[in-house]
């Protein structure tokens, strides 16, 4: 299997997790720190950090540090387009 195919499969696996899906949607609206994300998705900060690491490793999000805070944002807005397209073709509306 080609590396590009493996990466695509891993991205779809990441999007298959409801928590990561929510995180991506939150970060589409604005940059957020880990604790804000954790509060918004009602998860512990440690759990949220694990999900963010997966998204970071897949190059979906990036982060900047500001003092003791780590702020995350989407690296590429195209991921939202992909999610919206999937919602459109697979939705039951």
Buried (B, 14 or more C-beta within 10 A) or exposed (E): EEEEEEEEEEBEEBBEEEBBBBBBBBBBEEBBBBEBBBEBBEBEEEEBBEBBEBBBEBEBBBBEEEEEEBBBBBBEEEBBEBBEEEEEEEEEE
